[in-house]
Amino acid sequence: MIKASVQEVLPSSSGSYSSPDHAKPAARSLTSAVYQQLREDILSGDLPPGTKLLIASLTSRFGVSSSVVRESVSRLTADNLAELVDQKGFRVTPVSRRDWNDLCMLRTEIEALALRRAVANGNEAWINEICAAFDALEASLNDVHDSHASVPAYEALNDRFHMALIATCDSVRLMTLRKQLFEHAARYRLLARRMGAGARARHESHRRLYEAARARDVDSLVEEMKRHILGNYEAVLDGLPE
């Protein structure tokens, strides 16, 4: 995954942010940059589940004030990527079988709704993007290995393909909820690190999704998506704590 550069928005030594008119925008930019970097680190697994998010350490790491870090971490709690533990501070939200089960159950329902609306609104541009995303995903299979470097690259292409399928869904709230669920599921898959041989097996499911979308066969598309999610569910489940 691409790392956000926090340094790009840090105040310069020349004091270019010293004006009161610039202070609040600068603070918002810093907070957003730190938040985005921490979010990327959590979703990619660079900050593993249960890791303590020590305000002092993060302040030192990013070279920002503690208030910027606290606001950034608070935003992560709203995303359910971090949590506040009584008397112990913040930590990265742990993973569990119960949460994975709940996540997959919700995804099957939300993806079905989004797919039905997308097919109803789909046009030629929608089909063309699905084809392009599928071709890119298929072309990447020879480069997929069980390594830290290749997994995020494959996941980005996987994200593009799944997003293409529901791109014409016209419900903003539905798309927002779907995006959050998809990203949380990606976190579990990345933690499982099961991309090598399994990627080819999952790609056959991607092919069936692609073919159903091209045919605008919404019932087959929804059923295959359910099977696709449940296949990921089983693949990840074994390595999770209760």
ABEGO torsion letter per residue (X at the ends): XBBBBAAAABBBAAGAAABAAAAAAAAAAAAAAAAAAAAAAAAAGABBBGBBBBAAAAAAAAGBBAAAAAAAAAAAAAAGABBBBBGAEBBBBBBBAAAAAAAAAAAAAAAAAAAAAAAAABBAAAAAAAAAAAAAAAAAAAABBBBAAAAAAAAAAAAAAAAAAAAABABAAAAAAAAAAAAAAAAAAAAAGBABAAAAAAAAAAAAAAAAAAAGBAAAAAAAAAAAAAAAAAAAAAABBX
